[in-house]
Amino acid sequence: MLAILRPVWIYRGFVLGSVKREFQSRYRNSLLGAAWIFFQPLAQILVYTIVFSQIMHAKLPGVASTFGYSIHLCAGILTWGLFAEITTRSQGMFLENANLLKKLNFPRLCLPVTIVAIGLLNFAIVFGLFTSFLIVTGNFPGLVYVCLVPLIALLVVFGASLGLILGVLNVFFRDVGQLFSIVITFWFWLTPIVYPVSILPERVKDIIALNPMVNLIEAVQGVLVLGEWPQFRGLLYLATLAIVLSAFGLRLFRSRVGEMVDEL
């Protein structure tokens, strides 16, 4: 593992430069420039808050806060957004950078690392605004907030591992990317983001339990909505799956990286 990651560390300047170019190109011809990084997520948070806490007056069972459902929804959507960004961008990273792969000699693993770095930076900005909202409205959960660090780390490992596998397979089988765009849409609605698991029939709960993202999203929502410490034992399924996928993904990548350039 360390042997394959060492070249990425040596080329860390390449990764940081790629992240910087990504943000520069995104806002280059914009009048407000990088300010849109804050305006877009702020608008998203305001919409969820106004629609679900003021107009619909939606509340979660056992949650007294007026903003309970809004926090539940934002916590789920923002966390899922990080997972979706890493996986969907990773599945096309080698195809989109075909010219770069053919012209430059650099560790190919820098591409997925760059995707993860960009995703985490976007997430940090949006989640920082969301945290400010929690503080201003008096809904900050307190010390339990630090539990989000291992939860997000687990999500990143799982998402990056799955994304690496999809990225390699998509080079040789172009249907993989198209199929995953459909799968992740259904995956979103099979994850308790918009709705709490408690409202589902027992038969449906058994099916939903097979989804590895369920316990993670519930853990994040539990921290932010209820101020509860996560039940890390319930995350063993996802952790095991993340380890297996990371091992398989790195092995698949190492065995096929030489063929990818020719295929591209």
Buried (B, 14 or more C-beta within 10 A) or exposed (E): EEEEEEEBEEBEEBBEEBBEEBBEEBBEEEEEEEEEBBEEBBEBBEEBBEBBBEEEEBBBEEBEBBBBBBBBBBBBBBBBBBBBBBBBBBBBBBBEBBEEBEEEEBBBBBBBBBBBBBBBBBBEBBBEBBBEBBEEBEBBBEEBBEBBEBBBEBBBBBBBBBBBBBBBBBBEEEEBBEBBEEEBEEBBEBBBBEBBBEEBEEEEBEEBEEBBBBBBBBBBBBBBBBBBEBEBEBBEBBBEBBEEBBEEBBEBBEEBBEEBEEEE
